[in-house]
Amino acid sequence: MKNNLIAIAYLTCLTLIFASCSSIKNHGMDVNPDDKSIVDWDGRNYDYPAKPEWLKQINNPKSEKIKKEFGIDKSYIIKYGIGSGKTEEAAKTSSRLSYNAIRAEELRTEVVSEASKIVNAEATGSIAMKAPVVLTGHELVTQFWQEVETYNSEEDVKTRKIICYSLYKISEDNWKKTLKEYFKTVIAQIPDSAAQKELASKITNVYENTTREIPEEEFTESVNAKINAIETGTPNSASPAPNPKDLEWLKVLETACDLIF
């Protein structure tokens, strides 16, 4: 009996050890050895925090913290751009330039998601993905940068880049105008009148989805899913698959999520 108990205990230990090893491997400790840290940032010399509280709210278009921090009227909606570069100016420029692409990706994803629920869903989704997005009344409020050092333990190499966040404000009327113009462009190209009417009825859903606060976990998972969809060529949970041209700013946003959330 005693020998049986010892044997069982031994097997249990082996099982736990192998499970532990498998867990470590599955979590990608040897696949993703990069270690990121903020080494410099905007306002550091004036004791400004590296990760201000308002920055953690970029996933909330109606953030009271952001509005209070920058004196923005409560009726406005907040959106962000993000980019990176070797210098502060390069990162700022990249962040401003990416803003249009980020908004376009946001609207196309939401509209295609709604289109999937109506008749002729595939054709409507294809039209929505190709339709241009015209932004009206989007005003730059501020820019904030962080210098990020990444250490690759496998290659024993450190690299640095500057990430810049650009905050924009849009009145509710202008955001609705942005949505309406996009919907008009898409609907005009849909040959099926029934599909036209169904998609037109979805504009309220898109407005609500693009002005709600996205929980941190959901926000981060969405970014990771979109990157995976581009890199693997399969939509998965990021349906529809994002434009491969968006990979650069998505990668920067992935780094930002690791740092600020």
ABEGO torsion letter per residue (X at the ends): XAAAAAAAAAAAAAAAAAAAAAAAAAAGAAABABBBBBABBBGAAAGBBABBAAAAAAABAABAAAAAAAGBBAABBBBBBBBBBABAAAAAAAAAAAAAAAAAAAAAAAAAAAAAABBGAAAAAAAAAABBBBBBGBBBABBBBBBBBBBBAAAGBBBBBBBBBBBBBBBAAAAAAAAAAAAAAAAAABABAAAAAAAAAAAAAAAAAAABBBBAAAAAAAAAAAAAAAAAGBAEAAOBBBBAAAAAAAAAAAAAAAAAX
